[in-house]
Amino acid sequence: MEVKGFTIQELADELGITYETTHKRLQTAGIKPLLKEVVYPESALEAIRNVPGKGRPPKVKPEPDKPSAKPKKAKK
């Protein structure tokens, strides 16, 4: 039986990230290995390519308001 797939190290090398990061992304994405030897399906590569990091996303900084020209009050 021939199974096509990737090991965690092959996925990590392809993505240019560490073994640990790749393993965590696979867990986060809920992708299970195909075999006991930890071979993942070829579709796993695209599935974990852009997995967002954990935690709260940074706040979006509001754009600075342009100072509005207020009409000057006339002195009495």
N, C-alpha and C positions, 0 to 999 in steps of 0.2 A: 504494500500500500504506500503510495506516494502522497505526501501532504505538502502543499505549498504554503509557506508562511515565513514569519520572521521570529528570531529570538529577541529578547529585550535589548541585548547589546547591539544587534543589527539595526533595530529601530532607533536606538540612541545614536549610533554612528550616522545614520541617514538624516536624522533631525539636527545633529550637532549639539546634543544635550547630554547630560550625564545619565548613567544607568539608573540611579535612584529617582531622578526626575521623570524618566520614561516610565519606570515602574509605577510611580505615584499617579501619573496621568492615565495609565491603563486602568488603575483601580478607580480613579475618579470617573472615568468614562464608562465603567462597568463592563469592560471587555475581559472576557475569560480566555485563558489559553486553550488551544485546541487539543493539546496532548499533555501528558504528565511532564514531558521534557520542556515545558514552557515555550511552546511555539504558538504564536498569535497569527490570526488571519491577516492576509495582505491588506485588507480594508482598514486594519487598525492604524496603519501609518497615517492615513488622512484623517482618521477620527481623532487622533491625539495631537495632530500638528498644531492646533491653535486652542488648546484647552486653557481657559482663563485661570489665573492664579487664585488661590483661596483667599478669603478675607474680603473686607469691604473695599469697593473700588474708591479711588480718590475722588474728592469733591471737585466738581467742575467750578473753576474760578469764573466769577461773573466778569464780563467785559467792563472796563472802567467807563463810567458815564462821562459824556462830554459836558463840560460846564455850560450851563445854559445862560444866556445873556438876560439877566433880570433888569427890568426897567428901573432906572434910578428914581428915587422919590425926590421931588422938588422941595427945597427948603422954604419955609414960610418966613 
